[in-house]
């Protein structure tokens, strides 16, 4: 499948609500999953960044997330059903910001996420730390919420070059993707 253009900050598509993936959609979802995988792989190969991507980021208003940390993982209709009261403030960047800048965001320390597999099986996961942050980021995309909406303070906003020289080693992005 082809690499898709990534919808960028300012495009109203990123703020639009998404619709659920229906049972009928599940039968035809593989091309969309492949587009998400290829688009994320392209970002990783060009920038060394990219842990996940949501369907709205390639202009598709469906509740679908593709994550690749150790292996590919597709979450259909994910939703956060429980979250910790404890929070933390990791660094965050986004493909929809062309990874031009990073900022600190407030995230829950852990979340419980319910989702379906592409085959329609119901799943639940409790995610902590960096996985929790990533899932919150991607699920936010499905609800029209962006990392800048979760920014802790404008003073944390920095360009990628500054982030890399000062903060990357203490962030979820400390490990560079294989190129």
Residue frames as qw, qx, qy, qz and C-alpha x, y, z in Angstrom:
[[0.000, 0.889, 0.458, 0.000, 0.00, 0.00, 0.00],
 [0.399, 0.605, -0.035, 0.689, 1.20, 3.52, -0.59],
 [0.322, -0.262, -0.413, 0.811, 2.53, 5.96, 1.96],
 [0.004, -0.824, -0.527, -0.209, -0.18, 8.52, 2.66],
 [0.146, 0.536, -0.160, 0.816, 0.30, 12.25, 3.24],
 [0.359, -0.385, -0.685, 0.503, 0.01, 13.12, 6.92],
 [0.121, -0.851, -0.364, -0.358, -2.65, 15.67, 7.84],
 [0.451, 0.157, -0.338, 0.811, -0.93, 18.62, 9.54],
 [0.184, -0.513, -0.515, 0.661, -1.75, 20.93, 12.44],
 [0.165, 0.344, -0.069, -0.922, -4.33, 23.50, 11.36],
 [0.334, -0.066, -0.753, -0.563, -6.25, 21.10, 9.12],
 [0.600, -0.233, 0.204, -0.738, -9.81, 20.79, 10.53],
 [0.818, 0.039, -0.542, -0.187, -9.73, 17.04, 9.87],
 [0.424, 0.167, -0.730, 0.509, -7.56, 16.65, 12.98],
 [0.212, -0.074, 0.481, -0.847, -10.28, 18.23, 15.14],
 [0.664, -0.054, -0.335, -0.666, -13.20, 16.26, 13.71],
 [0.699, -0.215, 0.580, -0.359, -14.91, 13.45, 15.60],
 [0.195, 0.265, -0.886, -0.326, -14.32, 9.97, 14.23],
 [0.826, -0.073, -0.049, -0.556, -16.86, 7.23, 13.73],
 [0.691, -0.304, 0.648, -0.101, -16.67, 3.66, 14.95],
 [0.221, 0.303, -0.841, -0.390, -15.35, 0.93, 12.72],
 [0.801, 0.001, 0.155, -0.578, -18.40, -1.25, 12.04],
 [0.754, -0.078, 0.651, 0.031, -18.54, -5.00, 11.50],
 [0.720, 0.653, 0.227, 0.060, -18.90, -4.33, 7.79],
 [0.150, 0.923, -0.353, 0.035, -15.82, -2.09, 7.89],
 [0.613, -0.515, 0.597, 0.046, -13.78, -4.88, 9.50],
 [0.853, 0.288, 0.417, 0.129, -13.98, -6.90, 6.29],
 [0.576, 0.720, 0.098, 0.375, -12.29, -4.12, 4.33],
 [0.367, -0.921, 0.095, 0.084, -9.97, -2.67, 6.95],
 [0.836, -0.177, 0.237, 0.462, -6.67, -4.25, 5.82],
 [0.506, 0.580, 0.161, 0.617, -5.86, -1.63, 3.15],
 [0.209, -0.906, 0.025, -0.366, -6.27, 1.14, 5.76],
 [0.783, -0.572, 0.189, 0.156, -4.09, -0.76, 8.24],
 [0.790, 0.161, 0.227, 0.546, -1.47, -1.21, 5.51],
 [0.237, 0.798, 0.092, 0.546, -1.58, 2.53, 4.71],
 [0.479, -0.853, 0.121, -0.168, -1.07, 3.38, 8.38],
 [0.864, -0.317, 0.239, 0.309, 1.81, 0.89, 8.66],
 [0.670, 0.404, 0.211, 0.586, 3.49, 2.15, 5.50],
 [0.025, 0.887, 0.040, 0.460, 3.06, 5.79, 6.48],
 [0.629, -0.755, 0.184, -0.016, 4.50, 5.17, 9.95],
 [0.865, -0.075, 0.251, 0.428, 7.40, 3.16, 8.47],
 [0.470, 0.668, 0.131, 0.562, 8.15, 6.06, 6.12],
 [0.257, -0.911, 0.100, -0.307, 8.27, 8.53, 9.03],
 [0.807, -0.522, 0.236, 0.144, 10.51, 6.18, 11.00],
 [0.812, 0.180, 0.232, 0.504, 12.91, 5.71, 8.09],
 [0.322, 0.736, 0.099, 0.588, 13.13, 9.44, 7.33],
 [0.205, -0.799, 0.154, -0.543, 13.19, 10.86, 10.86],
 [0.356, 0.159, -0.808, 0.442, 13.97, 8.11, 13.36],
 [0.312, 0.026, 0.524, -0.792, 10.66, 8.92, 15.08],
 [0.639, -0.017, -0.371, -0.673, 7.27, 7.28, 15.04],
 [0.139, -0.092, 0.928, -0.333, 5.66, 4.89, 17.50],
 [0.266, 0.481, 0.818, -0.171, 2.05, 5.13, 16.40],
 [0.115, 0.022, -0.348, -0.930, -0.41, 6.73, 14.03],
 [0.370, 0.414, 0.684, -0.473, -4.18, 7.20, 14.07],
 [0.419, 0.490, 0.686, 0.338, -6.49, 7.05, 11.05],
 [0.114, 0.949, 0.254, -0.149, -7.40, 10.78, 11.21],
 [0.326, -0.697, 0.362, 0.527, -3.73, 11.58, 10.62],
 [0.238, -0.061, 0.735, 0.632, -4.08, 10.23, 7.09],
 [0.323, 0.063, -0.216, -0.919, -7.49, 11.83, 6.62],
 [0.477, -0.230, -0.797, -0.290, -9.71, 8.87, 7.55],
 [0.389, -0.416, 0.257, -0.781, -12.38, 9.60, 10.14],
 [0.854, -0.196, -0.449, -0.173, -12.45, 6.12, 11.69],
 [0.568, -0.699, 0.368, -0.230, -11.54, 4.93, 15.20],
 [0.964, 0.153, -0.075, 0.203, -8.42, 3.02, 14.23],
 [0.221, -0.874, 0.432, 0.030, -4.89, 3.17, 15.66],
 [0.908, 0.268, -0.237, 0.217, -1.72, 1.48, 14.46],
 [0.399, -0.833, 0.380, -0.045, 1.15, 1.20, 16.95],
 [0.889, 0.277, -0.291, 0.220, 4.57, -0.29, 16.41],
 [0.385, -0.811, 0.425, -0.116, 6.89, -0.62, 19.36],
 [0.425, -0.371, 0.816, 0.125, 8.26, -4.16, 19.41],
 [0.219, 0.209, 0.880, 0.365, 5.73, -5.48, 16.91],
 [0.234, -0.237, -0.363, -0.870, 2.75, -4.15, 14.96],
 [0.004, 0.372, 0.814, -0.447, -0.44, -3.69, 16.95],
 [0.171, -0.332, -0.448, -0.812, -3.82, -2.59, 15.55],
 [0.058, 0.325, 0.705, -0.628, -6.48, -1.19, 17.87],
 [0.136, -0.408, -0.617, -0.659, -9.97, -0.93, 16.43],
 [0.425, -0.704, -0.316, -0.474, -12.44, 1.35, 18.25],
 [0.527, -0.075, -0.589, 0.608, -10.13, 1.89, 21.24],
 [0.302, -0.777, -0.111, -0.541, -11.43, 3.76, 24.22],
 [0.201, 0.266, -0.682, 0.651, -10.03, 4.56, 27.62],
 [0.592, -0.513, -0.537, -0.314, -12.32, 3.05, 30.25],
 [0.660, -0.713, -0.148, 0.182, -10.26, 3.78, 33.34],
 [0.467, 0.640, -0.251, 0.555, -7.38, 6.11, 34.18],
 [0.584, -0.284, -0.477, 0.592, -5.19, 6.76, 37.17],
 [0.154, -0.968, -0.197, 0.037, -5.56, 9.90, 39.21],
 [0.539, -0.566, 0.300, 0.547, -1.76, 10.08, 39.24],
 [0.595, 0.802, 0.051, 0.018, -0.29, 12.01, 36.30],
 [0.635, -0.354, 0.283, 0.626, 3.13, 12.64, 34.83],
 [0.289, 0.886, -0.023, -0.361, 4.56, 15.07, 32.28],
 [0.724, -0.038, 0.497, 0.476, 6.43, 13.36, 29.44],
 [0.045, 0.462, -0.392, -0.794, 7.72, 14.99, 26.27],
 [0.616, 0.460, 0.635, -0.074, 5.46, 14.59, 23.25],
 [0.049, 0.376, -0.483, -0.789, 5.79, 15.16, 19.53],
 [0.654, 0.430, 0.534, -0.320, 3.50, 14.33, 16.65],
 [0.460, 0.155, 0.654, 0.580, 3.66, 13.33, 13.01],
 [0.156, 0.809, 0.518, 0.230, 0.91, 15.90, 12.44],
 [0.182, -0.943, 0.086, 0.266, 3.35, 18.59, 13.59],
 [0.715, 0.620, -0.283, 0.154, 5.91, 17.19, 11.11],
 [0.829, -0.336, -0.190, 0.405, 7.89, 16.45, 14.27],
 [0.329, 0.684, -0.065, 0.648, 9.04, 20.07, 14.06],
 [0.167, -0.549, 0.415, -0.706, 8.46, 20.75, 17.73],
 [0.544, -0.239, -0.785, 0.174, 7.97, 18.95, 21.03],
 [0.310, -0.558, 0.188, -0.747, 6.33, 19.91, 24.31],
 [0.025, 0.012, -0.902, 0.431, 5.63, 18.49, 27.72],
 [0.545, -0.310, -0.428, -0.651, 2.11, 17.15, 28.17],
 [0.435, -0.246, 0.660, -0.562, 0.12, 15.95, 31.16],
 [0.649, 0.036, -0.675, -0.349, -0.86, 12.28, 30.93],
 [0.829, -0.426, 0.148, -0.331, -2.31, 9.74, 33.32],
 [0.244, -0.568, 0.786, 0.001, 0.29, 7.36, 34.76],
 [0.176, 0.030, 0.970, 0.166, -1.80, 4.36, 33.63],
 [0.583, 0.177, -0.078, -0.789, -4.92, 3.73, 31.60],
 [0.492, 0.130, 0.860, -0.023, -7.15, 0.76, 30.86],
 [0.345, 0.373, -0.394, -0.766, -8.08, 0.57, 27.18],
 [0.670, 0.266, 0.679, -0.138, -10.78, -1.56, 25.61],
 [0.292, 0.543, -0.467, -0.634, -10.47, -2.22, 21.87],
 [0.918, 0.243, 0.267, -0.164, -11.15, -4.77, 19.17],
 [0.461, -0.290, 0.656, 0.522, -8.69, -6.65, 17.01],
 [0.306, 0.324, -0.467, -0.764, -9.06, -6.43, 13.22],
 [0.258, -0.104, -0.936, -0.216, -10.75, -9.85, 13.48],
 [0.491, -0.505, -0.285, -0.650, -13.39, -8.39, 15.82],
 [0.675, -0.313, -0.605, 0.284, -12.21, -9.89, 19.12],
 [0.318, -0.899, -0.019, -0.302, -12.71, -7.74, 22.22],
 [0.702, 0.087, -0.406, 0.579, -9.52, -6.97, 24.17],
 [0.353, -0.926, -0.034, -0.127, -8.58, -5.03, 27.29],
 [0.706, 0.190, -0.310, 0.607, -5.14, -3.81, 28.30],
 [0.382, -0.908, -0.066, 0.158, -3.88, -1.85, 31.26],
 [0.660, 0.491, -0.086, 0.563, -0.94, 0.24, 30.11],
 [0.513, -0.760, -0.094, 0.388, 1.57, 2.02, 32.32],
 [0.437, -0.537, 0.291, 0.660, 4.19, 4.69, 31.71],
 [0.002, 0.392, -0.498, -0.773, 5.33, 5.22, 28.14],
 [0.000, -0.263, -0.890, -0.373, 2.80, 2.80, 26.62],
 [0.013, -0.704, -0.622, 0.342, 0.07, 4.59, 28.54],
 [0.023, -0.631, 0.094, 0.770, 1.32, 7.93, 27.16],
 [0.015, -0.138, 0.731, 0.668, 1.37, 6.59, 23.60],
 [0.010, -0.459, -0.876, -0.146, -2.14, 5.12, 23.79],
 [0.013, -0.743, -0.418, 0.522, -3.51, 8.34, 25.28],
 [0.034, -0.482, 0.349, 0.803, -1.86, 10.34, 22.48],
 [0.039, -0.034, -0.823, -0.566, -3.28, 8.15, 19.71],
 [0.049, -0.578, -0.813, 0.059, -6.76, 7.82, 21.24],
 [0.019, -0.646, -0.181, 0.741, -6.82, 11.60, 21.68],
 [0.019, 0.204, -0.573, -0.793, -6.44, 11.84, 17.88],
 [0.081, -0.359, -0.888, -0.275, -9.68, 9.87, 17.53],
 [0.152, -0.751, -0.582, 0.272, -11.43, 12.49, 19.66],
 [0.281, 0.838, 0.170, 0.437, -9.99, 15.54, 17.90],
 [0.476, -0.866, 0.125, 0.091, -7.55, 16.31, 20.72],
 [0.683, 0.582, -0.280, 0.342, -3.92, 17.13, 19.94],
 [0.706, -0.161, -0.367, 0.584, -0.75, 17.10, 22.04],
 [0.155, 0.319, -0.096, 0.930, -0.73, 20.91, 22.10],
 [0.537, -0.565, -0.256, -0.571, -4.10, 20.75, 23.90],
 [0.855, -0.443, -0.249, 0.101, -2.40, 18.77, 26.69],
 [0.501, 0.471, -0.307, 0.658, 0.69, 21.00, 26.88],
 [0.544, -0.538, -0.488, 0.421, 1.64, 21.74, 30.50],
 [0.156, -0.828, -0.044, 0.537, 3.08, 25.20, 29.78],
 [0.576, 0.817, -0.010, 0.008, 3.99, 27.20, 26.70],
 [0.144, -0.831, 0.535, 0.043, 7.56, 27.38, 28.05],
 [0.697, -0.200, 0.683, 0.088, 8.00, 23.66, 27.36],
 [0.738, 0.646, 0.185, -0.056, 7.47, 24.14, 23.62],
 [0.283, -0.678, 0.513, 0.445, 10.75, 23.61, 21.77],
 [0.629, 0.581, -0.385, -0.344, 11.98, 22.91, 18.28],
 [0.995, 0.022, -0.095, 0.006, 13.16, 19.40, 17.43],
 [0.595, 0.502, -0.407, 0.477, 16.84, 20.35, 17.35],
 [0.201, -0.562, 0.464, -0.654, 16.65, 21.74, 20.89],
 [0.887, -0.244, 0.126, -0.371, 14.61, 18.76, 22.07],
 [0.934, 0.217, -0.242, 0.149, 17.19, 16.36, 20.65],
 [0.439, 0.501, -0.460, 0.587, 20.16, 18.16, 22.17],
 [0.189, -0.436, 0.462, -0.749, 18.60, 18.78, 25.59],
 [0.622, -0.149, 0.414, -0.648, 15.73, 16.41, 26.39],
 [0.759, 0.202, -0.487, -0.382, 15.52, 13.36, 24.14],
 [0.392, 0.222, -0.855, 0.257, 17.48, 11.06, 26.47],
 [0.132, 0.089, 0.730, -0.664, 14.87, 11.61, 29.21],
 [0.571, 0.233, -0.015, -0.787, 11.87, 11.08, 26.93],
 [0.831, 0.173, 0.496, -0.185, 9.84, 8.25, 25.41],
 [0.694, 0.713, -0.086, -0.045, 11.79, 8.99, 22.21],
 [0.362, -0.752, 0.533, 0.138, 15.22, 8.16, 23.67],
 [0.614, -0.065, 0.735, 0.279, 15.56, 5.04, 21.52],
 [0.296, 0.491, -0.377, -0.728, 15.94, 5.84, 17.86],
 [0.879, 0.300, 0.255, -0.268, 13.98, 3.78, 15.39],
 [0.629, -0.147, 0.612, 0.455, 16.00, 1.48, 13.16],
 [0.378, 0.709, -0.153, -0.576, 16.65, 3.08, 9.82]]
